[in-house]
Amino acid sequence: MTQNKKPITYYAKSHPKSGTIEYLESGIWWIRMPLPMALDHINLWLLEDKDSFTIIDTGVCSEESKNVWEKILKEVVKQKKVNRLIVTHCHPDHVGHAAWLTSKLNIPLYMPRTEWLYARMLALDNGPEYMEAFTELFLPTGCPEKILEEIKNFPPLFSQYAEVPPNGIIRIKEGDRITIGDRTWKVIMGYGHSPEHACLVNERDGLFISGDIVLPRITPNIGVYPDQPQAQPLAEYYETLKKFLSLPSDLKVLPSHNEPFLGLHTRIVELIEHHDNRLEKVRETCREPVTAWEITKQLFNNRTLTSHNAVFALPESLAHINELLLRGEIRKYTDNSGFCIYEKN
């Protein structure tokens, strides 16, 4: 794929330490909220106008996050009011504290409808059946029995980090405009990483809140999960990235992880090439009949996969497998052991 590539540059003079907030520029505050996982932070945003604030995303539901918020509300928000909370999508690090914040501040939650429905479903689905669904999805992949048993005994992946979101929302959708002070932000939707991810763009001031869709150094998880085993998230993500190439190339990108950057089109092309390369590796692996587990080991360079990283690695592999099945480049059948086998057409 050919584009005029400008190098990615990080334009912030500094960045907040974990659990703190800094003023980024012209009415935008940058919160570095700690996360209790390998990806140890999420960027949250406070958008300020003359007499109020809008919050973008929340962090996970934890005492640590709550303490950070209490400090920010006391030291930065002070006597100003908060008008609204906007949540970009349903993942726990983005929606985890939505119920607490909206209740404490008596503010509405703005969120895409499908994302809100998923968040409520996942937060309420906190019994043993939640992880059993993962093992049922992974059983035909050839995943080792020991790993399957460990996954089955995990606590639910969602509800341990997120409370049940509020009962109602103000729905946001593609093309909506949200005015905050003298800025109007246009909502543009991204797909593949989550069902209906909201991003915000203000072209006048050259600002793009990209959530998890475009990150400068890491790639967002694109996976197939138990609720839709035949989903095509990679096809959706490709379409989203191609759509985002129509945005101005010089936007300042405010991502949910890593640092704000310039070079939107360059990064989009890199993300497309990344998934193109992974598809090629799946094609090569499928020259001989293989299981999804064998494909996963190839995609992750034959490193030792534990049960904790298998719950993310296997869904990513299934997303790439489903993409090649959709394109008709590989075929699938079930062997005598009940494993799904993939090979090139």
C-alpha positions in Angstrom: 0.0 0.0 0.0 1.6 3.3 -1.0 1.1 6.6 0.8 3.2 9.7 1.3 4.7 8.7 4.7 5.6 11.3 7.2 7.4 10.0 10.3 5.5 9.6 13.5 6.5 12.2 16.0 5.5 12.7 19.6 4.7 16.3 20.2 3.9 16.6 23.9 6.7 18.3 25.8 6.2 15.9 28.7 3.7 13.4 29.9 2.0 12.8 33.2 3.3 10.2 35.6 1.1 7.3 36.4 -1.9 8.4 38.4 -1.5 12.1 37.6 -2.8 14.7 35.2 -1.1 17.4 33.1 -2.4 20.2 30.9 -1.7 19.2 27.3 -2.9 22.2 25.3 -5.8 24.6 24.8 -8.5 23.1 27.1 -7.3 19.5 27.0 -6.1 17.8 30.2 -4.2 14.4 29.9 -4.7 11.8 32.7 -2.4 8.8 32.9 -4.6 6.3 34.7 -2.8 3.2 36.0 -4.0 -0.3 35.0 -3.5 -3.6 36.9 -2.2 -5.5 33.8 0.7 -5.8 31.4 -0.5 -2.7 29.6 -0.1 -0.6 32.7 -1.9 2.7 31.7 -4.7 4.3 29.8 -4.9 7.9 28.7 -8.1 9.6 29.7 -9.0 13.2 28.7 -10.6 16.1 30.4 -12.0 18.7 27.9 -12.4 22.1 29.5 -14.5 25.1 28.5 -15.2 28.3 30.4 -17.2 26.9 33.2 -17.3 23.1 32.9 -15.5 19.9 31.9 -16.3 16.8 29.7 -14.7 13.5 30.7 -13.5 11.0 28.1 -13.3 7.4 29.4 -12.9 6.3 33.0 -10.2 3.7 33.8 -11.0 0.3 35.4 -13.2 0.0 38.5 -10.7 -0.1 41.3 -9.9 1.8 44.5 -6.7 3.1 42.9 -8.6 4.6 40.0 -11.2 6.0 42.3 -8.5 7.7 44.4 -7.0 9.2 41.3 -10.4 10.6 40.2 -11.1 12.0 43.7 -7.8 13.9 43.6 -8.4 15.2 40.1 -11.9 16.3 40.9 -10.6 18.2 44.0 -7.5 19.7 42.5 -8.4 20.4 38.8 -12.2 20.4 38.4 -12.6 22.3 41.7 -15.7 24.4 41.6 -16.5 23.9 37.9 -19.2 21.4 37.0 -18.7 18.3 34.8 -21.3 18.3 32.0 -21.0 14.7 30.7 -19.0 11.6 30.5 -18.2 10.2 27.0 -17.2 6.6 26.8 -15.6 5.5 23.6 -16.3 1.8 23.9 -17.2 -1.2 26.1 -13.8 -2.4 27.3 -13.2 -2.3 31.1 -10.4 0.3 31.1 -12.7 2.7 29.3 -16.1 2.0 30.9 -15.1 0.5 34.3 -16.0 3.5 36.5 -18.9 4.9 34.4 -21.6 4.1 37.0 -19.6 5.6 39.9 -18.6 8.8 38.0 -22.1 9.5 36.6 -23.7 8.9 40.0 -21.1 11.0 41.9 -21.3 13.9 39.5 -24.9 13.5 38.5 -24.1 13.6 34.8 -25.3 11.7 31.7 -23.3 9.0 30.0 -22.8 9.5 26.3 -21.9 6.2 24.6 -22.6 4.2 21.4 -25.7 2.1 22.0 -24.1 -1.2 21.0 -21.1 -0.6 23.2 -23.3 0.2 26.2 -25.4 -2.9 25.6 -22.2 -5.1 25.4 -20.8 -3.5 28.6 -24.0 -4.1 30.5 -24.2 -7.7 29.2 -20.6 -8.5 30.1 -20.7 -6.8 33.5 -23.8 -8.8 34.4 -22.5 -12.1 33.0 -20.2 -12.8 35.9 -20.8 -16.5 36.6 -18.7 -19.5 35.8 -20.4 -19.8 32.4 -18.5 -16.7 31.2 -15.1 -18.4 31.1 -16.6 -21.8 30.1 -17.7 -20.1 26.9 -14.1 -19.3 26.2 -13.0 -22.9 26.7 -15.9 -24.1 24.4 -14.6 -21.6 21.7 -11.0 -22.8 22.2 -11.7 -26.6 22.5 -11.6 -27.2 18.7 -8.5 -25.1 18.2 -6.1 -27.8 19.6 -5.3 -25.7 22.6 -3.6 -27.9 25.3 -6.0 -29.3 27.9 -4.0 -27.8 30.8 -4.4 -24.3 29.4 -8.1 -24.9 28.8 -8.6 -26.0 32.4 -6.8 -23.0 33.7 -8.8 -20.6 31.5 -12.1 -22.3 32.7 -11.1 -21.4 36.3 -10.3 -17.7 35.6 -12.5 -15.1 37.1 -14.7 -13.4 34.5 -12.4 -11.2 32.4 -14.8 -8.2 32.3 -16.7 -8.0 35.6 -13.5 -8.1 37.7 -12.5 -4.7 36.2 -15.8 -3.0 35.5 -19.0 -2.2 37.4 -22.4 -2.5 35.6 -22.8 0.7 33.5 -25.8 3.1 34.2 -29.3 2.1 33.2 -29.5 4.7 30.4 -27.3 6.7 28.0 -27.4 9.5 25.6 -26.6 7.6 22.4 -23.8 8.8 20.1 -23.5 7.6 16.5 -21.6 8.3 13.3 -21.8 11.9 12.2 -23.1 13.3 15.5 -21.6 16.6 16.7 -20.8 17.4 20.3 -20.1 21.0 21.3 -17.7 21.6 24.2 -16.9 25.2 24.7 -15.9 26.8 21.3 -15.1 23.4 19.8 -17.4 21.1 18.0 -16.3 17.4 17.9 -17.6 15.1 15.2 -18.2 11.5 16.1 -16.7 8.9 13.7 -17.1 5.2 14.3 -14.4 2.5 14.2 -15.0 -1.2 14.0 -13.1 -4.4 14.6 -11.6 -3.7 18.0 -15.0 -3.5 19.6 -18.6 -3.5 18.2 -19.1 0.3 17.6 -16.1 2.3 18.9 -16.6 6.1 19.0 -13.7 8.5 18.0 -13.9 12.3 18.1 -12.4 14.7 15.6 -12.2 18.5 15.5 -10.7 19.4 12.2 -10.6 23.1 12.8 -8.0 22.7 15.6 -6.5 19.5 14.2 -7.4 17.2 17.0 -8.4 13.5 16.9 -9.3 11.4 20.0 -8.7 8.0 18.5 -9.4 5.7 21.5 -8.0 2.3 20.8 -8.5 2.3 17.0 -5.1 4.0 16.2 -2.3 3.6 18.7 1.2 4.8 17.9 3.4 1.9 19.1 1.1 -1.1 19.8 -1.7 -2.7 17.8 -5.2 -2.9 19.2 -6.5 -6.3 19.8 -8.6 -7.6 16.9 -10.2 -10.8 18.1 -13.0 -13.4 17.7 -14.8 -14.1 20.9 -17.5 -16.6 22.2 -20.5 -14.4 21.4 -19.7 -14.4 17.6 -17.3 -17.3 16.7 -17.8 -16.6 13.0 -17.3 -12.8 13.2 -15.1 -10.9 10.7 -13.4 -8.2 12.9 -10.3 -7.9 10.8 -12.4 -7.1 7.7 -14.2 -4.4 9.8 -10.9 -3.0 11.0 -9.4 -2.8 7.5 -12.5 -0.8 6.4 -12.2 1.5 9.4 -8.5 2.2 8.7 -9.2 2.9 5.1 -12.0 5.3 6.1 -9.7 7.1 8.5 -7.2 7.8 5.7 -9.7 10.4 4.5 -9.1 12.4 7.7 -6.4 15.2 7.4 -3.0 13.7 7.7 -1.7 16.4 10.1 -4.2 15.8 12.9 -2.8 15.6 16.5 -3.8 12.2 17.6 -4.8 11.6 21.2 -4.7 7.8 21.7 -5.8 5.8 24.7 -2.4 4.3 25.1 1.2 5.5 24.6 1.6 9.2 23.8 -0.1 11.9 21.6 1.5 11.9 18.2 1.6 13.3 14.7 1.6 11.1 11.6 -1.9 9.6 11.4 -1.7 8.3 7.9 1.8 6.8 8.4 0.5 4.9 11.4 -2.6 3.7 9.6 -0.5 2.3 6.8 1.7 0.6 9.3 -1.3 -1.0 11.0 -2.6 -2.2 7.6 0.8 -3.6 6.7 1.1 -5.3 10.1 -2.1 -7.3 9.5 -1.2 -8.0 5.9 2.0 -9.6 7.2 0.2 -11.6 9.8 -2.2 -12.9 7.1 0.7 -13.9 5.0 2.2 -15.9 7.9 -1.2 -17.7 8.3 -1.2 -18.5 4.6 2.3 -19.9 4.8 1.4 -21.9 7.9 -1.7 -23.3 6.1 0.4 -24.9 3.3 0.1 -28.0 5.5 -3.0 -28.9 7.5 -2.9 -27.2 10.9 -5.0 -26.3 13.9 -5.7 -22.8 15.1 -3.3 -23.4 18.0 -0.5 -24.3 15.7 -1.2 -21.1 13.7 -1.2 -19.1 17.0 2.2 -20.4 17.9 3.5 -19.3 14.5 1.9 -15.9 14.8 3.5 -15.4 18.2 6.9 -16.7 17.1 6.7 -20.0 18.9 7.1 -18.4 22.3 5.6 -20.2 25.2 1.9 -19.3 25.5 0.4 -19.3 29.0 -3.3 -19.4 29.8 -3.2 -15.7 30.5 -1.9 -14.7 27.1 -3.8 -17.5 25.3 -7.1 -15.7 26.0 -5.9 -12.8 23.8 -3.6 -14.6 21.4 -6.1 -17.3 20.2 -8.9 -14.7 19.5 -6.4 -12.7 17.4 -5.4 -15.8 15.4 -9.1 -16.7 14.9 -9.7 -13.2 13.5 -7.0 -13.7 10.9 -8.2 -17.2 10.1 -11.8 -16.0 9.6 -10.5 -13.3 7.3 -8.8 -15.8 5.0 -11.9 -18.1 5.2 -13.9 -15.1 4.1 -11.6 -14.4 1.2 -11.8 -18.1 0.2 -8.0 -18.5 0.5 -8.1 -21.3 3.1 -10.6 -24.0 3.9 -11.7 -25.6 7.2 -12.8 -29.1 8.2 -13.0 -31.2 11.4 -10.7 -34.1 12.0 -11.5 -37.3 13.9 -10.4 -35.7 17.2 -12.9 -32.9 16.8 -10.2 -30.3 16.0 -10.8 -27.7 13.3 -8.1 -28.1 10.6 -7.2 -25.3 8.2 -5.3 -25.6 4.9 -4.8 -23.5 1.7 -7.4 -23.9 -1.1 
